[in-house]
Amino acid sequence: MSIKNIKASFILEDKVNTSGIFKQNNVVYTIYPHVKTLVNVTGIKSFEQLEISKKILESKLKQKVVNVRIDNTFFSKKNYKNVDMVKVYKFMQNNSLFHVD
């Protein structure tokens, strides 16, 4: 399987005085007016690009990102096999690398 898209939230050190959407390198950054310390980021294709996006945001807003939360990932592989999602869920629940509710 390969990662096709990652949606993440960057939690900032301080509130920003702006809101809106900007796009850079096919990654979309969204700052909502009701949560000024959170930036939603979509369109990320790899974990390396996630780190680059964090640095871009820190540079653009001139403040530190204190936490990166991955909200959603989309994986894809066309092998025409069924995946037992219950087994995947149980594996992720019992693994310290994942937080599963």
Buried (B, 14 or more C-beta within 10 A) or exposed (E): EEBEEBBBBBEBEEEBEEEEEBEEEEBBBBBEEEBBBBBBBBBBBEEEBBEBBBEBBBEEBEBEBEEBEBEEEEEEEEEEEEEEEEEEEEEEEEEEEEEEE
